[in-house]
Amino acid sequence: MKNFLKEAFSGTELVGTMNLIAGIIMALLWSYFASQWWSVAFGFLAAFFLIEAVWHYILTDYLRHIHKDRQGNDDCPSDNLKNQKGEDRI
């Protein structure tokens, strides 16, 4: 359970979730005040936060994928070199 919580709530994913919530709120504010000229700021902020949220989710998935690859490959690079040369084969 502890590993699940650690993996599910990583720092980058948490920041991505906060950016997603902020982007949705900004988009709603922009649509509500669409007739006002200053509401364009909400639109730019909404686009920024939504793009940042997507970026953080992509980064989290990429880092999780890299971490799983490193856990599965416990061999030392020197062991791989020996196996390529034909030594220590069964």
Secondary structure, 3 states (H helix, E strand, C coil): CHHHHHHHCCHHHHHHHHHHHHHHHHHHHHHHCCCCHHHHHHHHHHHHHHHHHHHHHHHHHHHHHHHHHHHHCCCCHHHHHHHHHCCCCC
